[in-house]
Amino acid sequence: MSVTVRVPAKVNVQLAVGGARPDGFHDLANVFLAVGLYDEVTVSPADTLRVTCEGPGASQVPLDRTNLAARAAEKLAARYGRPADVHVHIAKDIPVAGGMAGGSADGAGALLACDALWGTGASREELLDICAELGSDVPFSLVGGAALGTGRGEKLRTLETGGTFHWVFAVADGGLSTPAVYGEFDRLNEGVEVPAPVASTRLLDALAAGDPDALAAALTNDLQPAALSLRPSLARTLDAGTAAGALAALVSGSGPTTAFLVRDAESAATTAEALLASRTCRTARVAAGPVPGATVLGSGTAP
Ligand code: C5P
């Protein structure tokens, strides 16, 4: 018996970052959009907890207890007083350490899959609580769609969207560490009174209207200067996408993936080709959103 869950990547259409809090985290106004690039997490019974991973970048994924998928299985098992005796297999397609919440997706996916495999019957609230313990972006991976995350990003309010937005994602060589990017944000803002983060009304209106031009004009990412400072070559990727006709270009979350909003699926294909030809990225992926969050695809016989 095995259970497979499909979980989407995210792009932050607004990432407003406040000053560092006493606990080291930053208050955010984080507008998430789930996009159609997916990891698939399959769990099946095993003697002890173990994690395997296949797909692009799989060699950079930790297979020990630091993997959010392993931690999700352990936390759910502990809460229900049972052993975390599962094999978690991750089929990776979301860029690793790319600022698209790939690790968070695996955490949310493993949690939902173990809940189904074990027949735990945890409520949505319980699952969301465990997600928030696992990491700031994990609750959004569970719910998907579009949402405003406040606090450290884990307190979610679902947002209405009036249409589908088309994107191209330029995947860089290697990853960027999220704590390192936040650390660089703090360094760049040393001595500055960082204002409290607020969601942009203009941006929320653009999402609700499904208007790509209005959304393009409102996209912001306060972590972008920090990501560019740590990886200056990303400026060339952003320029290449803009030159190719993208409506807007920005770093995705903490990077180094860069995101390009385009008008439709056809422009997505031509922009992706132009980005590849520019040789300023490793690969370019096309995806649209919003899409649903973690979804059980079904159960089957373990391989
Ligand atoms: O919550 P998560 O484990 O994904 O966060 C990873 C790191 O990113 C944190 O250790 C912290 O350095 C940084 N972070 C932050 N403020 C947030 C979210 C993450 O400083 N709101």
Boltz pocket constraint, residues with backbone or C-beta under 6 A from the ligand:
constraints:
  - pocket:
      binder: B
      contacts: [[A, 24], [A, 25], [A, 26], [A, 27], [A, 28], [A, 134], [A, 135], [A, 136], [A, 137], [A, 151], [A, 152], [A, 153], [A, 178], [A, 179], [A, 180], [A, 182]]
      max_distance: 6.0
